[in-house]
C-alpha cells in the first residue's frame, strides 16, 4: 500500500474544516452571534429564524457596535478583541474569545453585517460569502449590530444533508435561547420562529421573570430561591420544593459564571442532595448559577464551550451539596394536600384554575388591543398544556408538537405588560421559615385506619404514616452506624477466597483499612488472592463480594448506594407496619424520635411521612367558605 505525501490544504478547504468545529448546526450559529452581542454590552437582543435557521438567522443588538477600522478583521480566523495571550484564556469572563465564530460562519453561509458604533453618524454594511468580504458600504442605521445569516451550508451540501428537520433544529434553537435568557435576565430577549413570537423577556434582571416567560407559568409555584456564598464560590437560583418534581432531569439547568454548561458532576450532586426526598424516577427542577474564579475552571474543552472542568471537583461538589441541604432545612416543606389531588407529591393545577388565575387579574391597557382581545389572549395562554408552553428541552421526539405561539404576529401586540400582570398573580410559593422541627407542637388526636396518626397544630390537620415514620427513624439510625463504622459483622462458616488481578491487589493494599471499617474481615491469601472471613450482618456473601470489588475499583459511591439500599430494605422489614395498633405512649415516643431526623419529610423510598390539610381546604368542602 502506497501513502500520499503530506501537503498543505488549500485555504478554501481548511476554512470549511475549521468552520465545522464551531458551526455544526444552526443553534451553534445563534449561540455564537448572541454571545457576541452580550459581550458587546447589549441590553436588547432580537433573534429571528426561518426554516430552523437553515434559510435565515437574524440577530440584532443595541450593543457598542464594531469599530470601523476592525471591519477587515471581522471575518478572519483568530482575530478577537477579547484576549491577547494564552494566559487570558484562563481568566477571561467574556462568552466569546476564540475569534473564530464569524470566520467560521461566513465560510459556510451568505453573511450581511450592519453595524454602527456610538461615535459614528452613519453605519457600515459588510457583505461576505464563503469567508471573504465582497462589499463594504455605508448605510443608515442605529447603534448596534445586525447580522443576517442566509443559506447556511450552501457550499457544504454534505453537512447540510445531516441536519435534522426544520422543526427539530428550531427546537434546539428555542432551547438555546431559553438558556441564554435565563443566564442574562438583565437583557430583553425577543425571539421569533418563522415570524411567530416565541417569547419576549422583560430584561429587568429577575430570573423569575424569565422562568415565567420561557417555561409554563405555573412552574414558579413549585420553586423557591437559594443563595449561598463561601470564600471561593457563590450559588444562587431556584430549586423545587419536595412536592414539585418532573419525570426527567432536563429541567436541571446549570450556569457557571453566566454560561450554560453541561456537567455530570453537578447533576450528580443535585441527585445526591434530593435523593432522600424523591420517589423513584422523579427529579427536581433546579436552575442554578455558580460563580467561581475563572482560573478555577476550564471551558476550552470544546469550541461550543458548554463542557467544563473544575480545578477542584471535590470542593465544588461539597459546596453545592452543603448549599442545597442548607436550603432544604430553611423552610417548612410539609406538602399541603387537597381533596382533588391524585398525588400528594406532585403539583397538579387544573386547566380551569390556570385560566381563572390569569383571567382574574386586572387587564393592562394597550393602544392596539381591546379588553376583550386581552381576555381571550389570557385564556389561550392559560389553557395550554405544559408540553405546549415552550419547554426548552432537547430530548424530544421529532413528532413533538411545536412550542405554543400566540396566534398574533409579533409586530401587532407587545405582550410584555400582560405577562407582568400575570406574573404578579402567579407568584413564587412563599415557604414558611423553619424555626424548629416540623414535628414540634403536634397534638395527637387519634388514628385513622390503624395506619395514619392524626395530629393538629394551630389551624392545620396533619396525618403521619406510622410505617413510613418508623422506617425513616430506623434507616437514619442504621446509616449513622454505617457512617461511624459501627455496623455489626457476621463470621462466615466457610471463608470465601477471591482471586484478584495484580492491579486489584495493589488497590487492596491501599484500601484494606477502609473496607474493614465497613464491616469486612479480610486477609491476604497468597500472591493474588484475598480471603473474606467476615461481612456486614445485613448482606449476603454475593453482595459483599461485589461491594468489596467495587471499592477496589475505586467506586466507593457504589458501596454507599448498595449499602443505603440494603439498610432501607432492612428498615422497611423491621418497622411498624400499617394496621399495627400503637398505644398512646408509643405514639409519643415515635413523635419524639421524628424530631431528631435529618431528613424529616420522606421515607427511604421517597414516600411522604407527613402531609398537611389546611383548615381552609376542609371548610371549603363543608361549604363554610366558597
C-alpha positions, 0 to 999 in steps of 0.5 A: 500500500502506497501513502500520499505525501503530506501537503498543505490544504488549500485555504478554501478547504481548511476554512470549511474544516475549521468552520465545522468545529464551531458551526455544526448546526444552526443553534451553534450559529445563534449561540455564537452571534448572541454571545457576541452581542452580550459581550458587546454590552447589549441590553436588547437582543432580537433573534429571528429564524426561518426554516430552523435557521437553515434559510435565515438567522437574524440577530440584532443588538443595541450593543457598542457596535464594531469599530470601523477600522476592525471591519477587515478583521471581522471575518478572519480566523483568530482575530478577537478583541477579547484576549491577547495571550494564552494566559487570558484564556484562563481568566477571561469572563467574556462568552466569546474569545476564540475569534473564530465564530464569524470566520467560521460562519461566513465560510459556510453561509451568505453573511450581511453585517450592519453595524454602527458604533456610538461615535459614528453618524452613519453605519457600515454594511459588510457583505461576505460569502464563503469567508471573504468580504465582497462589499463594504458600504455605508448605510443608515442605521442605529447603534448596534449590530445586525447580522443576517445569516442566509443559506447556511451550508450552501457550499457544504451540501454534505453537512447540510444533508445531516441536519435534522428537520426544520422543526427539530433544529428550531427546537434546539434553537428555542432551547438555546435561547431559553438558556441564554435568557435565563443566564442574562435576565438583565437583557430583553430577549425577543425571539421569533420562529418563522415570524411567530413570537416565541417569547419576549423577556422583560430584561429587568434582571429577575430570573423569575421573570424569565422562568415565567416567560420561557417555561409554563407559568405555573412552574414558579409555584413549585420553586423557591430561591437559594443563595449561598456564598463561601470564600471561593464560590457563590450559588444562587437560583431556584430549586423545587420544593419536595412536592414539585418534581418532573419525570426527567432531569432536563429541567436541571439547568446549570450556569457557571459564571453566566454560561450554560454548561453541561456537567455530570458532576453537578447533576450528580450532586443535585441527585445526591442532595434530593435523593432522600426526598424523591420517589423513584424516577422523579427529579427536581427542577433546579436552575442554578448559577455558580460563580467561581474564579475563572482560573478555577475552571476550564471551558476550552474543552470544546469550541461550543464551550458548554463542557467544563472542568473544575480545578477542584471537583471535590470542593465544588461538589461539597459546596453545592451539596452543603448549599442545597441541604442548607436550603432544604432545612430553611423552610417548612416543606410539609406538602399541603394536600387537597381533596382533588389531588391524585398525588400528594407529591406532585403539583397538579393545577387544573386547566380551569384554575390556570385560566381563572388565575390569569383571567382574574387579574386586572387587564393592562391597557394597550393602544392596539388591543381591546379588553376583550382581545386581552381576555381571550389572549389570557385564556389561550395562554392559560389553557395550554398544556405544559408540553405546549408552553415552550419547554426548552428541552432537547430530548424530544421526539421529532413528532413533538408538537411545536412550542405554543405561539400566540396566534398574533404576529409579533409586530401587532401586540407587545405582550410584555405588560400582560405577562407582568400582570400575570406574573404578579398573580402567579407568584413564587410559593412563599415557604414558611421559615423553619424555626424548629422541627416540623414535628414540634407542637403536634397534638395527637388526636387519634388514628385513622385506619390503624395506619395514619396518626392524626395530629393538629397544630394551630389551624392545620390537620396533619396525618403521619404514616406510622410505617413510613415514620418508623422506617425513616427513624430506623434507616437514619439510625442504621446509616449513622452506624454505617457512617461511624463504622459501627455496623455489626459483622457476621463470621462466615462458616466457610471463608470465601477466597477471591482471586484478584488481578495484580492491579486489584491487589495493589488497590487492596493494599491501599484500601484494606483499612477502609473496607474493614471499617465497613464491616469486612474481615479480610486477609491476604491469601497468597500472591493474588488472592484475598480471603473474606472471613467476615461481612456486614450482618445485613448482606449476603456473601454475593453482595459483599463480594461485589461491594468489596470489588467495587471499592477496589475499583475505586467506586466507593459511591457504589458501596454507599448506594448498595449499602443505603439500599440494603439498610432501607430494605432492612428498615422497611422489614423491621418497622411498624407496619400499617394496621399495627395498633400503637398505644398512646405512649408509643405514639409519643415516643415515635413523635419524639424520635421524628424530631431528631431526623435529618431528613424529616419529610420522606421515607427511604423510598421517597414516600411522604411521612407527613402531609398537611390539610389546611383548615381552609381546604376542609371548610371549603368542602363543608361549604363554610367558605366558597 
